[in-house]
Amino acid sequence: MLTHDGTIVIVGGSIAGVTAAEELRSAGHLGPIVMIDEQPHQPYARPPLSKAVLTGVDSVESVALSPLQDSALTHMSDQRVVDVSIEGSAVILASGDRIRFDGLVIASGARPITMADLGRNPDGVPEKVLRTVDDARAIRDALATASSVIVIGGGILGMELASAAVEAGARTVVVSNEPPMRRQCGPFVSALVQRRAEARGVEFLIHPDGARLVTNGSTPGVDTGGSTITAELIVTAVGDSPNVDWLITSGLADRRGVQVDSRCRVTPTIVAAGDITTHGPSRRRHPHWSAAIDQGRTAARALVLGDAASGLHARPYFWTDQFGLALKMSGDMPFDGSSTVIEGSLDEFSALVQFSSDDGPVGALSLNRRVPMSRLHRIAAPSRTTSEEVRT
């Protein structure tokens, strides 16, 4: 815990960082707040980038978050933090400038993993990724002219990209090492999404050993182990990696992320929130928008209130829009247990589904229905109110 008039530095302009800044004031912090963000833009919401922005329903400008009305907050955009000195209580910028802190919020997020990162792009085939506003703009512009698209990765983001490609009129192939969204959401949701995507014309190539980017003449392609497919546009969505380079030498993080306790603390004066954090003995990450908000609030209050602050209450929740499906999920994902339709009809793609294990309800899915988040949480009724991943 620190004094109420100390300087707090927030590294990262993500929703976790912005939420932390707001919550610091609510918790009673009166001192200066400095937010340092590598992005050249004002803070913005990322979920719409792969949904309404990519399809052109919303503009890029629409994702901007409301500016923080705080005269004692300094927002330093387009500034990269390269190191942190725990002994000197300062972060070091790429420019060489040092910004001193009394408290530090680590919210530097994650970056997309590319096929090149995995050693599967020996020819240097151009591959697009989606993480930032600029990424979304580049992919949207490319979809306007591409007649064929290959999406590498069948996770949530990969399937949203495939949906946008289909909507743009492109022949779309998803290359993945497992069925779509299986690892994140479980077999029920995976089968539902695959059936809908195939009905919209998506072709799936499931290759457990992974794929490799190649060139076929001047056309980029994907080698799936003996056969090669080509497309005008290749988009990679094979996961992300925590932005920890600036933390490694300090010992505050390893390549898996920043391990935090039940109050999102790393030390009494250093906290972390968002995609960069890992939780519990399993070192599990929760790279979802709602988790980043919950963690940002928890981390900020821990920094101001110390042990008097409440621990993180995990309420897993996320949503995705793809292929005409509005999916909202709450609970301990992936859902591997039994499923019960409690309202509506799956055949009509409008239903409310509850998932259960031997110990009782563990999750809920809303499919194309207007269901308040609070009700979805109640239906999910997780068997433990705070998951083991956020206990100490």
C-alpha positions as CSV (number, residue, x, y, z in Angstrom):
1,M,0.0,0.0,0.0
2,L,1.3,3.5,-0.8
3,T,0.5,7.0,0.3
4,H,-2.5,8.7,-1.2
5,D,-0.4,11.5,-2.8
6,G,2.3,9.3,-4.5
7,T,2.8,9.0,-8.2
8,I,1.4,5.9,-9.9
9,V,2.6,4.9,-13.3
10,I,0.4,2.7,-15.5
11,V,2.2,1.0,-18.3
12,G,-0.3,0.3,-21.1
13,G,-3.4,2.1,-22.4
14,S,-5.5,-1.0,-22.6
15,I,-8.9,-1.4,-21.0
16,A,-7.1,-2.8,-17.9
17,G,-5.0,0.3,-17.7
18,V,-7.8,2.7,-18.2
19,T,-10.0,0.9,-15.7
20,A,-7.2,0.9,-13.2
21,A,-6.8,4.7,-13.6
22,E,-10.5,5.3,-12.9
23,E,-10.6,2.9,-10.0
24,L,-7.5,4.5,-8.4
25,R,-9.5,7.7,-8.0
26,S,-12.6,5.9,-6.7
27,A,-10.4,4.1,-4.1
28,G,-9.1,7.5,-2.8
29,H,-5.8,8.0,-4.6
30,L,-5.1,11.8,-4.9
31,G,-1.7,11.9,-6.4
32,P,-0.5,12.1,-10.0
33,I,-1.1,9.2,-12.4
34,V,1.0,8.7,-15.5
35,M,-0.2,6.4,-18.2
36,I,2.4,5.3,-20.7
37,D,1.2,3.7,-23.9
38,E,3.1,2.3,-26.9
39,Q,0.1,3.0,-29.1
40,P,0.0,6.4,-30.9
41,H,-3.7,6.6,-30.4
42,Q,-6.0,7.5,-27.5
43,P,-7.1,4.3,-25.6
44,Y,-9.7,2.3,-27.5
45,A,-11.9,-0.8,-27.2
46,R,-10.4,-3.9,-28.9
47,P,-13.4,-6.3,-29.1
48,P,-15.2,-4.3,-31.9
49,L,-12.0,-4.5,-34.1
50,S,-12.7,-8.1,-35.1
51,K,-16.5,-7.6,-35.3
52,A,-18.3,-4.5,-36.4
53,V,-15.2,-2.5,-37.4
54,L,-13.8,-5.3,-39.6
55,T,-17.1,-5.7,-41.4
56,G,-17.5,-2.0,-41.9
57,V,-20.6,-1.7,-39.7
58,D,-18.7,0.6,-37.3
59,S,-15.9,3.1,-38.1
60,V,-12.5,2.8,-36.7
61,E,-13.0,6.1,-34.9
62,S,-16.0,4.6,-33.0
63,V,-13.9,2.3,-30.8
64,A,-12.2,5.2,-28.9
65,L,-12.8,5.1,-25.2
66,S,-14.1,8.2,-23.5
67,P,-11.2,10.4,-22.5
68,L,-10.3,10.3,-18.8
69,Q,-11.5,13.6,-17.2
70,D,-8.6,13.9,-14.7
71,S,-6.4,16.9,-14.6
72,A,-3.8,15.0,-12.6
73,L,-3.4,12.3,-15.2
74,T,-0.8,12.5,-17.8
75,H,-1.2,10.3,-20.9
76,M,2.0,9.6,-22.7
77,S,1.2,8.0,-26.1
78,D,3.6,6.5,-28.6
79,Q,6.1,5.9,-25.9
80,R,7.7,2.4,-25.3
81,V,8.8,1.2,-21.9
82,V,12.0,-0.9,-22.3
83,D,13.0,-1.6,-18.7
84,V,12.0,-1.1,-15.0
85,S,14.2,-0.5,-12.0
86,I,12.7,-1.9,-8.9
87,E,15.5,-0.4,-6.7
88,G,15.1,3.0,-8.4
89,S,11.3,2.8,-8.5
90,A,11.3,4.0,-12.2
91,V,10.4,2.8,-15.6
92,I,12.8,3.5,-18.5
93,L,11.6,4.6,-21.9
94,A,13.1,3.8,-25.2
95,S,14.2,7.5,-25.3
96,G,16.3,6.9,-22.2
97,D,13.9,9.0,-20.0
98,R,13.1,7.6,-16.6
99,I,9.7,8.0,-15.0
100,R,9.7,7.6,-11.3
101,F,6.9,5.9,-9.5
102,D,5.6,5.2,-6.0
103,G,3.2,2.6,-7.3
104,L,3.2,0.7,-10.7
105,V,0.4,-0.9,-12.6
106,I,1.6,-3.4,-15.3
107,A,-1.0,-3.5,-18.1
108,S,1.1,-3.8,-21.2
109,G,-1.1,-6.6,-22.6
110,A,0.0,-9.0,-25.3
111,R,1.1,-9.2,-28.9
112,P,-0.1,-11.6,-31.7
113,I,2.0,-14.7,-32.4
114,T,2.9,-15.1,-36.0
115,M,3.8,-18.1,-38.0
116,A,7.2,-16.6,-38.4
117,D,7.5,-16.7,-34.5
118,L,6.7,-20.4,-34.6
119,G,9.3,-21.1,-37.3
120,R,6.6,-21.9,-39.8
121,N,7.2,-19.2,-42.3
122,P,10.7,-19.8,-43.7
123,D,10.0,-17.9,-47.0
124,G,8.8,-14.7,-45.2
125,V,5.3,-14.9,-46.6
126,P,3.3,-11.7,-45.7
127,E,0.9,-12.5,-42.9
128,K,-1.5,-10.1,-41.4
129,V,-2.5,-10.2,-37.7
130,L,-5.2,-8.4,-35.8
131,R,-4.5,-6.6,-32.5
132,T,-4.6,-2.9,-33.0
133,V,-6.7,-0.3,-34.7
134,D,-4.1,-0.1,-37.5
135,D,-4.2,-3.9,-38.0
136,A,-8.0,-3.8,-38.3
137,R,-7.9,-1.0,-40.8
138,A,-5.3,-2.9,-42.9
139,I,-7.3,-6.1,-42.9
140,R,-10.5,-4.3,-43.7
141,D,-8.9,-2.6,-46.6
142,A,-7.4,-5.9,-47.9
143,L,-10.8,-7.7,-47.6
144,A,-12.3,-5.1,-49.9
145,T,-10.4,-6.5,-52.8
146,A,-9.4,-10.1,-51.9
147,S,-11.3,-12.8,-53.6
148,S,-9.8,-15.6,-51.4
149,V,-8.7,-15.7,-47.8
150,I,-6.9,-18.2,-45.6
151,V,-7.3,-17.8,-41.9
152,I,-4.7,-19.7,-39.9
153,G,-6.1,-20.5,-36.5
154,G,-9.6,-21.6,-35.6
155,G,-9.9,-19.9,-32.2
156,I,-12.4,-17.2,-31.4
157,L,-10.5,-14.5,-33.2
158,G,-9.8,-16.7,-36.2
159,M,-13.5,-17.5,-36.6
160,E,-14.4,-13.8,-36.3
161,L,-11.9,-13.1,-39.1
162,A,-13.3,-15.9,-41.2
163,S,-16.8,-14.5,-40.7
164,A,-15.7,-11.0,-41.9
165,A,-14.0,-12.6,-44.9
166,V,-17.2,-14.5,-45.9
167,E,-19.3,-11.3,-45.4
168,A,-16.8,-9.5,-47.7
169,G,-17.5,-12.1,-50.4
170,A,-14.2,-14.0,-50.3
171,R,-13.7,-17.7,-50.6
172,T,-12.6,-18.6,-47.1
173,V,-10.6,-21.4,-45.7
174,V,-9.8,-21.9,-42.0
175,V,-6.6,-23.9,-41.3
176,S,-6.4,-25.2,-37.8
177,N,-4.9,-28.0,-35.7
178,E,-8.3,-28.7,-34.0
179,P,-12.0,-28.0,-34.6
180,P,-13.0,-24.3,-34.3
181,M,-13.1,-22.8,-30.8
182,R,-12.8,-26.2,-29.2
183,R,-10.0,-25.4,-26.8
184,Q,-11.6,-22.1,-25.6
185,C,-15.3,-23.1,-25.6
186,G,-15.7,-26.9,-25.7
187,P,-17.2,-29.3,-28.1
188,F,-20.8,-28.1,-28.0
189,V,-20.0,-24.5,-29.0
190,S,-17.3,-25.8,-31.5
191,A,-19.8,-28.0,-33.3
192,L,-22.4,-25.2,-33.4
193,V,-20.0,-22.7,-34.9
194,Q,-18.5,-25.1,-37.4
195,R,-22.0,-26.1,-38.7
196,R,-23.0,-22.5,-39.1
197,A,-19.7,-21.5,-40.8
198,E,-19.8,-24.4,-43.2
199,A,-23.3,-23.4,-44.1
200,R,-22.0,-20.0,-45.0
201,G,-19.3,-21.5,-47.3
202,V,-16.2,-21.8,-45.0
203,E,-13.9,-24.7,-45.7
204,F,-12.1,-26.2,-42.8
205,L,-8.7,-28.0,-43.0
206,I,-7.9,-29.6,-39.7
207,H,-4.3,-30.5,-39.5
208,P,-3.1,-31.7,-36.0
209,D,0.6,-31.3,-36.8
210,G,0.1,-27.6,-37.9
211,A,0.7,-25.8,-41.1
212,R,3.5,-23.9,-42.8
213,L,3.5,-20.8,-44.9
214,V,5.0,-21.2,-48.4
215,T,5.1,-19.4,-51.7
216,N,3.7,-20.9,-54.9
217,G,5.3,-18.8,-57.5
218,S,4.2,-15.3,-56.5
219,T,1.1,-16.4,-54.6
220,P,1.2,-17.0,-50.9
221,G,0.0,-20.3,-49.7
222,V,-0.3,-22.8,-46.8
223,D,1.3,-26.2,-46.8
224,T,-0.8,-28.6,-44.7
225,G,1.5,-31.5,-45.0
226,G,1.6,-32.7,-48.6
227,S,-0.9,-30.3,-50.2
228,T,-0.7,-26.6,-50.7
229,I,-3.6,-24.1,-50.9
230,T,-3.2,-20.5,-52.0
231,A,-5.1,-17.3,-51.4
232,E,-4.7,-13.6,-52.0
233,L,-4.8,-12.8,-48.3
234,I,-3.5,-14.8,-45.4
235,V,-4.4,-13.8,-41.8
236,T,-2.8,-15.4,-38.8
237,A,-4.7,-15.9,-35.6
238,V,-2.7,-18.5,-33.6
239,G,-2.7,-16.9,-30.2
240,D,-0.8,-14.2,-28.4
241,S,2.2,-13.7,-26.2
242,P,2.4,-11.4,-23.1
243,N,4.4,-8.2,-23.6
244,V,7.0,-9.0,-21.0
245,D,10.3,-8.0,-22.7
246,W,10.6,-4.8,-20.5
247,L,10.1,-6.9,-17.3
248,I,12.4,-9.8,-17.8
249,T,15.6,-8.4,-16.3
250,S,13.8,-7.2,-13.2
251,G,12.4,-10.6,-12.4
252,L,8.9,-9.3,-12.3
253,A,7.9,-11.7,-15.2
254,D,8.9,-14.6,-17.2
255,R,7.9,-15.5,-20.8
256,R,4.5,-16.8,-19.5
257,G,3.5,-13.5,-18.0
258,V,3.3,-11.7,-14.7
259,Q,2.2,-14.0,-11.8
260,V,-0.2,-12.2,-9.4
261,D,-1.9,-13.0,-6.2
262,S,-5.6,-12.9,-5.4
263,R,-5.5,-9.1,-5.3
264,C,-3.6,-8.8,-8.6
265,R,-0.4,-7.8,-6.7
266,V,3.2,-8.6,-7.6
267,T,4.7,-6.7,-4.7
268,P,3.0,-4.4,-2.2
269,T,3.6,-1.5,-4.6
270,I,3.4,-3.2,-8.0
271,V,0.2,-4.7,-9.4
272,A,-0.7,-6.1,-12.8
273,A,-3.9,-6.6,-14.8
274,G,-5.2,-7.8,-18.2
275,D,-3.7,-10.1,-20.8
276,I,-0.2,-10.0,-19.3
277,T,-1.2,-11.7,-16.0
278,T,-1.2,-15.3,-14.9
279,H,-3.1,-16.7,-12.0
280,G,-2.8,-19.6,-9.5
281,P,-0.6,-22.7,-9.5
282,S,-1.7,-23.4,-13.1
283,R,-0.5,-20.0,-14.3
284,R,-3.7,-19.6,-16.3
285,R,-4.3,-16.5,-18.4
286,H,-7.7,-14.9,-18.9
287,P,-7.4,-12.9,-22.1
288,H,-10.9,-11.5,-22.2
289,W,-12.3,-8.0,-22.1
290,S,-14.4,-8.5,-18.9
291,A,-11.5,-10.2,-17.1
292,A,-9.3,-7.2,-17.9
293,I,-11.9,-4.8,-16.4
294,D,-12.3,-6.9,-13.2
295,Q,-8.5,-7.2,-12.8
296,G,-7.9,-3.5,-13.4
297,R,-10.4,-2.6,-10.6
298,T,-8.9,-5.2,-8.3
299,A,-5.3,-4.2,-8.9
300,A,-6.0,-0.5,-8.4
301,R,-7.8,-1.0,-5.1
302,A,-5.0,-3.3,-3.9
303,L,-2.5,-0.6,-4.6
304,V,-4.4,2.0,-2.6
305,L,-6.0,-0.1,0.1
306,G,-3.5,-3.0,0.5
307,D,-4.8,-6.0,2.4
308,A,-8.1,-4.2,3.1
309,A,-8.9,-4.5,-0.6
310,S,-11.2,-7.3,-1.8
311,G,-9.7,-10.2,-3.8
312,L,-10.5,-10.8,-7.4
313,H,-13.9,-12.4,-7.8
314,A,-13.7,-14.3,-11.1
315,R,-16.8,-14.0,-13.3
316,P,-15.7,-15.5,-16.6
317,Y,-17.6,-14.0,-19.5
318,F,-17.1,-13.2,-23.1
319,W,-19.0,-12.7,-26.3
320,T,-18.5,-13.1,-30.0
321,D,-20.4,-12.2,-33.2
322,Q,-19.8,-14.4,-36.2
323,F,-21.8,-15.9,-39.1
324,G,-25.0,-14.4,-37.8
325,L,-24.5,-15.9,-34.4
326,A,-24.4,-13.7,-31.3
327,L,-22.8,-15.9,-28.7
328,K,-22.5,-14.8,-25.0
329,M,-20.9,-17.2,-22.5
330,S,-20.4,-17.2,-18.8
331,G,-18.8,-19.8,-16.5
332,D,-15.8,-22.1,-16.4
333,M,-14.8,-22.6,-20.0
334,P,-14.3,-24.7,-21.9
335,F,-17.7,-26.4,-21.4
336,D,-17.0,-30.1,-21.5
337,G,-20.0,-31.4,-19.6
338,S,-23.6,-32.1,-20.4
339,S,-25.8,-29.4,-22.0
340,T,-29.5,-28.5,-21.5
341,V,-31.5,-26.1,-23.6
342,I,-33.6,-24.2,-21.1
343,E,-35.1,-21.7,-23.5
344,G,-35.6,-21.5,-27.3
345,S,-34.4,-23.9,-30.0
346,L,-30.9,-24.7,-31.4
347,D,-32.5,-25.5,-34.7
348,E,-33.7,-22.0,-34.9
349,F,-30.3,-20.6,-33.6
350,S,-32.0,-18.9,-30.7
351,A,-31.5,-20.6,-27.4
352,L,-30.4,-20.4,-23.8
353,V,-28.2,-23.3,-22.8
354,Q,-26.9,-24.4,-19.4
355,F,-23.8,-26.6,-19.1
356,S,-23.3,-29.0,-16.1
357,S,-20.6,-31.3,-14.7
358,D,-21.1,-34.0,-12.1
359,D,-21.0,-31.3,-9.4
360,G,-23.7,-29.1,-10.9
361,P,-24.0,-26.1,-13.3
362,V,-20.7,-24.7,-14.6
363,G,-21.6,-22.5,-17.5
364,A,-24.3,-20.8,-19.7
365,L,-24.6,-19.8,-23.3
366,S,-26.9,-17.3,-24.9
367,L,-27.4,-17.8,-28.6
368,N,-29.0,-14.9,-30.5
369,R,-31.0,-13.9,-27.4
370,R,-31.1,-10.7,-25.3
371,V,-30.0,-11.9,-21.9
372,P,-28.6,-9.6,-19.2
373,M,-25.1,-10.5,-18.1
374,S,-26.3,-10.9,-14.5
375,R,-28.9,-13.5,-15.5
376,L,-26.3,-15.4,-17.6
377,H,-24.0,-15.5,-14.5
378,R,-26.9,-16.8,-12.4
379,I,-27.6,-19.6,-14.9
380,A,-23.9,-20.5,-15.1
381,A,-23.8,-20.7,-11.3
382,P,-20.2,-21.8,-11.1
383,S,-19.5,-24.5,-8.5
384,R,-17.0,-22.2,-6.8
385,T,-17.4,-18.4,-6.6
386,T,-13.7,-17.8,-6.9
387,S,-11.9,-20.1,-9.2
388,E,-8.7,-21.8,-8.1
389,E,-6.8,-19.7,-10.7
390,V,-7.2,-16.6,-8.6
391,R,-6.6,-17.9,-5.1
392,T,-3.3,-17.7,-3.3
